Amino acid sequence: MTASTPAPSAGGRGSGRPAARAVVIVPTYDEVDNLEPAVQAIHAAAPDVHILVVDDASPDGTGELADRLAASDPRITVLHHGARDGLGAAYLAGFDAALAAGFDILIEMDADGSHPADVLPTMIARLGPDDPTSPDHADLVIGSRRVPGGGFVDWPAARRILSRAGNLYARLALRIRVMDATAGFRAYRADVLRSLDLAGVESRGYCFQIDMTLRVLDAGYRVAEVPIIFTDRQRGVSKMNSRIVLEAMWRVTQWGVARRFSRHRTVPARATASHD
């Protein structure tokens, strides 16, 4: 696993205080047709953010393309993660690299064009208030398809049903208020991730996002959801399969049973979810 150290970059200007340094972590596996448009969209929406591409040894040349992009743009860094080991493992490797580089905000974003880059400034700004007692304070911001103003474009009906069922099951089984716990477009405060036991995260597939949401809430942090319009990928093939879905259902069931019998950390009063 190799990468150059990302250079922290500013997330905004004009506030009279040091700008938050933000990095967008983009995991890739066979995304050679999508990566460059994704990078362009990110920098068009948020020119100051850094991009960390985490490539799982894509056989289609995505890693090599990422290297070429990084060679011509100091805002881009590539982490060659090695053999494919699931979405969760790629993000955890990206978290480690970004935290070591000193970024203040870590953002998860897919390379396939499904996540709207123009929402990035809103998500970064939503993490702005540093006072935990402020009603506007958030520690994790989720780009949500399932709050007012959110939705889908060109997503197959079967996938919508699966997503809706998965989120409903997670809310009921885990007793959480987050409407889109499976969403993969999200922004974390770095200090929140540093406080969590990331080494203990074993989720690798679809349930990784639910796992992280639960850990953030159980640690007493505040989750906010901002609406996004999710657009189905136009190029390439989805990585979703039945094994990933079954893993998610099994793990959510395990976590739900443990919580029913109080074998989970006490949730402080500040562990809330809000919908903007």
C-alpha positions in Angstrom: 0.0 0.0 0.0 1.7 3.1 -1.2 0.8 6.8 -1.5 2.4 10.1 -1.3 1.3 12.3 1.7 -1.7 14.4 0.7 -1.0 18.1 1.0 -3.7 19.7 3.2 -5.9 22.1 1.2 -8.2 24.9 2.3 -12.0 24.3 2.4 -13.0 27.9 2.4 -12.0 31.5 2.7 -13.1 34.8 4.3 -14.1 33.5 7.7 -11.3 35.3 9.6 -10.0 32.0 10.9 -8.0 29.2 9.3 -10.2 27.4 6.8 -11.1 23.8 7.4 -8.9 21.5 5.2 -11.1 19.0 3.4 -10.3 15.9 1.4 -12.6 13.9 -0.8 -11.8 10.2 -0.6 -12.8 8.4 -3.8 -12.5 4.5 -3.7 -12.1 3.0 -7.2 -12.3 -0.4 -8.8 -12.6 -0.5 -12.6 -13.7 3.2 -12.9 -11.4 4.2 -15.7 -14.3 5.9 -17.6 -15.7 7.7 -14.6 -12.7 8.9 -12.6 -11.7 11.9 -14.6 -15.2 13.3 -14.9 -15.6 12.8 -11.2 -12.4 14.7 -10.4 -13.4 17.6 -12.7 -16.9 17.8 -11.0 -15.4 17.8 -7.6 -12.9 20.6 -8.4 -15.6 22.6 -10.3 -17.8 22.6 -7.1 -15.0 22.9 -4.5 -11.7 24.0 -6.1 -9.8 24.0 -2.8 -10.5 20.5 -1.7 -7.9 17.7 -2.0 -8.8 14.4 -3.7 -7.5 11.1 -2.4 -8.1 8.2 -4.9 -7.9 4.8 -3.2 -7.6 2.2 -5.9 -7.9 -1.5 -5.3 -5.6 -2.7 -8.1 -8.2 -2.0 -10.8 -7.4 -4.3 -13.9 -8.9 -1.7 -16.3 -6.1 0.9 -15.6 -8.0 3.2 -13.2 -4.9 3.3 -10.9 -2.6 4.3 -13.8 -5.1 7.0 -14.8 -5.2 8.3 -11.2 -1.4 8.5 -11.2 -1.4 10.6 -14.4 -4.0 13.0 -12.9 -2.0 13.3 -9.7 1.1 14.0 -11.6 -0.5 17.1 -13.2 -2.5 18.3 -10.2 -1.1 18.8 -6.6 -4.6 18.5 -5.2 -4.8 14.8 -6.1 -3.1 11.9 -4.4 -3.3 8.2 -5.1 -3.3 5.4 -2.6 -2.7 2.0 -4.3 -4.5 -0.1 -1.8 -3.6 -3.5 -3.4 -6.0 -6.4 -4.0 -9.7 -5.7 -3.9 -10.9 -6.1 -0.3 -14.3 -4.3 -0.2 -15.5 -0.7 0.1 -15.0 -0.6 3.9 -11.4 -1.6 3.7 -10.7 1.0 1.0 -12.3 3.8 3.1 -10.5 2.8 6.3 -7.2 3.0 4.4 -8.2 6.4 3.1 -9.1 7.6 6.6 -5.7 6.5 7.9 -3.9 8.4 5.2 -6.0 11.5 5.4 -5.9 11.7 9.2 -2.1 11.3 9.1 -1.9 14.2 6.7 -3.9 16.4 9.1 -7.1 17.1 7.2 -10.0 18.5 9.2 -12.9 17.2 7.1 -13.0 13.8 5.4 -15.6 13.2 2.7 -16.6 9.9 1.2 -17.7 10.1 -2.5 -18.3 7.5 -5.2 -16.4 7.8 -8.5 -19.4 6.7 -10.7 -21.2 10.1 -10.9 -24.1 9.1 -8.6 -23.2 11.7 -5.9 -23.7 15.3 -6.9 -20.5 17.2 -6.4 -22.3 20.6 -6.3 -23.5 19.6 -2.8 -20.0 19.5 -1.4 -19.9 23.2 -0.3 -23.1 22.7 1.6 -21.8 19.5 3.3 -18.6 21.2 4.3 -20.4 24.3 5.6 -22.7 22.1 7.6 -19.7 20.9 9.6 -18.7 24.5 10.2 -20.1 25.4 13.7 -17.5 24.3 16.2 -19.7 24.7 19.3 -21.3 21.3 20.1 -24.2 23.1 21.8 -25.1 25.0 18.7 -28.3 23.7 17.0 -26.4 23.9 13.7 -23.5 21.8 14.9 -22.9 18.5 13.1 -20.2 15.9 13.4 -21.3 13.7 10.4 -23.2 15.0 7.4 -24.9 12.5 5.2 -26.0 13.3 1.6 -29.4 11.8 2.0 -31.7 10.5 -0.7 -34.6 10.0 1.8 -35.2 13.4 3.4 -37.4 16.2 1.8 -35.7 17.5 -1.3 -33.7 14.3 -1.9 -34.5 11.6 -4.5 -33.3 9.4 -7.4 -32.8 9.7 -11.1 -32.7 6.7 -13.4 -32.2 4.2 -10.6 -33.8 0.8 -11.3 -37.0 0.1 -9.3 -35.4 -3.1 -7.8 -32.5 -1.1 -6.4 -34.8 1.6 -5.0 -36.8 -1.1 -3.2 -33.7 -2.7 -1.8 -32.4 0.6 -0.6 -35.7 1.6 1.0 -36.0 -1.8 2.7 -32.4 -1.8 4.0 -32.8 1.7 5.5 -36.1 0.9 7.1 -34.8 -2.4 8.5 -31.7 -0.5 9.9 -33.9 2.1 11.6 -36.2 -0.4 13.2 -33.6 -2.9 14.2 -31.1 -0.4 15.5 -33.6 2.2 16.8 -31.9 5.1 15.0 -33.5 8.1 13.4 -31.2 8.5 10.4 -33.2 8.1 7.2 -30.4 7.1 4.8 -27.9 5.2 6.9 -26.7 3.3 3.9 -25.8 6.4 2.0 -22.2 6.6 0.7 -21.9 10.4 0.2 -20.9 11.8 3.6 -18.5 14.1 5.4 -16.9 13.6 8.8 -15.1 15.8 11.2 -11.6 14.4 11.5 -11.7 14.5 15.3 -14.7 12.3 15.3 -13.0 9.6 13.3 -9.9 9.9 15.5 -12.1 9.2 18.5 -13.6 6.0 17.1 -12.1 2.5 17.2 -11.6 2.3 13.4 -9.3 -0.7 13.9 -12.3 -2.6 15.2 -14.5 -2.0 12.1 -14.9 -5.3 10.3 -17.6 -4.4 7.9 -16.4 -4.5 4.3 -19.4 -4.1 2.0 -22.8 -2.5 1.9 -23.1 -2.4 5.7 -19.9 -0.4 6.2 -21.9 2.9 6.1 -24.5 1.6 8.6 -21.7 0.5 10.9 -20.0 3.9 10.8 -23.3 5.7 11.3 -24.0 3.6 14.4 -20.5 4.2 15.8 -20.9 7.9 15.4 -24.2 8.0 17.2 -23.2 5.6 19.9 -20.2 7.8 20.6 -22.5 10.7 21.3 -22.0 12.7 18.1 -24.6 14.5 16.0 -25.6 13.4 12.5 -27.2 15.7 10.0 -28.8 14.8 6.7 -28.8 17.2 3.7 -30.8 16.3 0.6 -29.2 15.1 -2.6 -30.5 13.8 -5.9 -28.8 10.4 -6.5 -28.2 9.7 -10.2 -27.6 6.1 -11.4 -24.2 5.5 -13.0 -24.0 6.0 -16.7 -20.8 4.1 -17.3 -19.4 0.9 -15.8 -21.0 -1.8 -13.7 -22.4 -1.6 -10.2 -20.4 -3.5 -7.5 -23.5 -4.5 -5.6 -24.3 -8.2 -5.3 -26.3 -10.6 -3.2 -23.4 -11.5 -0.9 -22.9 -7.9 0.1 -26.7 -7.5 0.8 -26.8 -10.7 2.9 -23.7 -9.5 4.9 -25.5 -6.2 5.6 -28.7 -7.9 6.8 -26.8 -10.4 9.0 -24.7 -7.7 10.7 -27.6 -5.3 11.2 -29.5 -8.2 12.8 -26.6 -8.9 15.1 -26.2 -5.3 16.1 -30.0 -5.0 16.7 -30.1 -8.0 19.0 -27.1 -6.8 20.9 -28.7 -3.3 21.4 -32.0 -4.8 22.5 -30.2 -6.6 25.3 -28.2 -3.5 26.2 -24.8 -4.9 25.0 -23.9 -1.6 23.4 -22.3 1.6 24.6 -24.6 4.0 26.4 -25.8 6.7 24.0 -25.3 10.2 25.5 -28.1 12.7 25.1 -26.3 14.5 22.3 -26.4 11.5 20.0 -29.1 12.8 17.6 -29.9 13.0 13.9 -31.3 16.0 12.2 -32.8 16.5 8.7 -32.1 19.8 6.9 
